[in-house]
Amino acid sequence: SRMAAAVVTGIGFLGAGAIFRHGMSVRGLTTAAGLWVVAAIGVVAGAGDVLPALGATALAAVTLNGLSLVEASMQRRSERKASRIRVALASSRALGDTLSVLSGVDERSRECDVRMADDGSIDVTFIVDRSHADTVRALLSGLDGVIGVEDVSGR
């Protein structure tokens, strides 16, 4: 029981290190849960209960593979409902206005990528809900310092 308690403590620290918060999303929960399952299987196998350990291993493998399929399906569905928009800015002064428009229209916008070109212009690419794409493009087109706005979802 002391060994199992030490495993629980160690895996707790490893699991906590695997969980990251990024904006409104949390990543690493499946990894942390997988660590716990593997540790529990290891403790069971180490105690000599090989058959339950094999059953738990099979169950964990089937569950994690099934979750991967569900996640891939949800990702594809989410991508069909999203638009990728690229905005070309003349300078960094328009960047704040661009980001304000984006957050004001679609607070769930994600994957904002800002790149500066050698000539000082800035390209901002982000993903918004498809239902907001036309509104975002129209608002951004009217801002000072915006060179161009295009939907690059099909690329």
Order of alpha helices (4+ residues) and beta strands (2+ residues): alpha-beta-beta-alpha-alpha-beta-alpha-beta-beta-alpha-beta
